[in-house]
């Protein structure tokens, strides 16, 4: 059970595997290249995530606009003829 002092959020499923793969790939490089490659990789990951988020936002906006333009036309209420003259 988490204590009150532990304010870290639990990482989503799969995070550990991705982090391990990242560091395993970095271990294959020379120590001189590792910082620059890690920084470039994190920048590329961040940019890809931003692009995905933007694409999803644009798709949602398009869906909202499409829903607005395809709203069913409202029918006018039919006029009721008065039957007051017929008694």
N, C-alpha and C positions, 0 to 999 in steps of 0.2 A: 504494500500500500504506500502511496506517495505521501511524504510528509509535507507539512505546510512550508517548510524551508525549500523544498524542491520545486522551483518555479519553471523548470524546463518543460516544454511540451513534448509529448511523445511523438517520435518521428513516424511518418507514414510507412506502410509496408513497402519493402523493397529498397529503402534508403541505404541500409547497410550494404547490400549487394552492389549498388551503384558506387558508393564511396570506396568499397574494396577494389572494384574494377578500376576506378580512377587512380588510386594509389598504386595498384599493381602495374598499370601502364606507366606511371611516373617512375617506378623503380627500374624500368627497362631503359631509362635515359641516363645520361651522365649527370653527375651532381651539379655541374655547371649550367646545364640546360634546364634542369627541373623547375626552378622558380619562374623563368620566362614562359615555359610551356604551360605550367599550371595556371599562370595568370591569363595567358591567351585562351586556354581551354575554358576557364571559368567565364571569361568575357563572351566567348562563343556560346556557351550554354545559356548565359543570361540573355543574350540577344535572341537566341532561338525561342526561349520561353516568352520573351516580350512579343515576338512576332506571332507566336501561337495565340497568346492572349488577345492581341489586337485583331487577329483574324476571327477569333471566336466572337469578340465584341461587334465587329462589323457584320458578321453573319446574323447575330441576334438583332442588330438594328435593321438589316434588310428584311428579316422575317417580320419584325414589327411593322415596317412600312408596307410590306406586302399584305399583311393582315388588315391594315387600315384601308388600303385601296380596294381590297376585295370584300369589303363589308357588304352584306346584303342590302339591297335597296329597300327602303321603308315604304310600305304601301300606305296610301291614303285611306282613311276610314271611309266606308261607304256611307253616303247620305241616306238617312232613313226617311222614307216618305211618311208624312203625317196622314193619319186616317181620321182626322177630326171631321172632315167634310162628309164622310160616310157614316151615317148613324142609323 
